Amino acid sequence: QLQLVESGGGLVQPGGSLRLSCVASGFILDYLAIGWFRQAPGKEREGVSCISRNGSSIAYANSVKGRFTISRDNAKNTVYLQMNNLKPEDTAVYYCAADRERWYSCGVSGMNYWGKGALVTVSS
């Protein structure tokens, strides 16, 4: 069964950087469209970034565009989210999610599998 495990969260100062990793097991990453989502306290879950199976199609939320970079290494079954110039409003639990059915998928409704989340806290 497919499992997704996030890592790399933590506490950082504003302007700092973190790199989140999402490791997939039980399934070949080549066949997974991947999205990163986040949910801040008191807010709804929102899409952060998404990437197609081969990495050729990528999208970012306006709030993170220019600061975050998504990438994937299918040989390592790992997807990354590089987060630079972090802001306090980036504080949230970040989730990795996968869509097995589509080549490219970004919406929360299309995701079939979810990780348990990684907490990112950016101090004010």
Protein Blocks (a to p, Z undefined) as FASTA:
>chain_A
ZZdddehiacddehiacddddddehiafklpccddddddehiacddfbdcdfkopaccdd
fklgokaccdddfknopacdddehiafklgccddddddfkbmbdfbfklpmbdcebjadd
ddZZ
